[in-house]
């Protein structure tokens, strides 16, 4: 059932692409995927794509999943942005 929240342009549930950028370290991908999976309901599919910068110093990961609420997105962005390996989220 879609929820109507006038404070957001989204009508939940909806497919949501989340981009996370950080240094291209061995653990960055696993840290990001663990945080995303913690906030997405079990059984919902998450697709990941990634891309390294031209100098291969940075990695961007896009996780697309069914967003369920503004609160879910807020908590997800908050946890990602608090992690030392994450430089930026979009």
Secondary structure, 3 states (H helix, E strand, C coil): CCECCCCCCCCECEEEEEEEEEECCCCHHHHHHHHHHHHCCCCCCCEEEEEECCCCCEEEEEEEEEECCHHHHHHHHHHHHHCCCEEEEC
